Amino acid sequence: TTFVVSAGALALPAVSTSVSINFMCFLVFETCVGIYFPAMGMLKSQLVPEEVRATVYNIFRVPLNLIVLAVLLNKLSQFVAFCICATMLALAALALLNLSRMRAKGDSVRSGKDKDLGLNPSSL
């Protein structure tokens, strides 16, 4: 739900010119960010084995940094920038929904020596 709320909070300023509405959306988004970090920290500690945690986190930082560079190096309008951010948050919400459905069905996201994730330390 945090991703969905934050996606909505970023989608509304794309079409709104009201400063007060945009400010309220900013406050909602920042609240979602405050909820996100502790929740994701706990989830990542459950899903990513400690012996490969640093490697996995660094691998995921590469696409994040490429997205940041692409946004900063292009002169995007406010509308396009907010739409891109809202879309990526909506995709993250769908991915998290898929993960929670897998866990609710009892499918192991991480079993044995992490063969489901392909995260054996020797393979990295």
Stockholm file with secondary structure:
# STOCKHOLM 1.0

chainA/1-124         TTFVVSAGALALPAVSTSVSINFMCFLVFETCVGIYFPAMGMLKSQLVPEEVRATVYNIFRVPLNLIVLAVLLNKLSQFVAFCICATMLALAALALLNLSRMRAKGDSVRSGKDKDLGLNPSSL
#=GR chainA/1-124 SS CHHHHHHHHHHHHHHCCCHHHHHHHHHHHHHHHHHHHHHHHHHHHHHSCGGGHHHHHHHHHHHHHHHHHHHHHSCCCHHHHHHHHHHHHHHHHHHHHHHHHHHHTTCCSSCTTTTTTTCCGGGC
#=GC SS_cons         CHHHHHHHHHHHHHHCCCHHHHHHHHHHHHHHHHHHHHHHHHHHHHHSCGGGHHHHHHHHHHHHHHHHHHHHHSCCCHHHHHHHHHHHHHHHHHHHHHHHHHHHTTCCSSCTTTTTTTCCGGGC
//
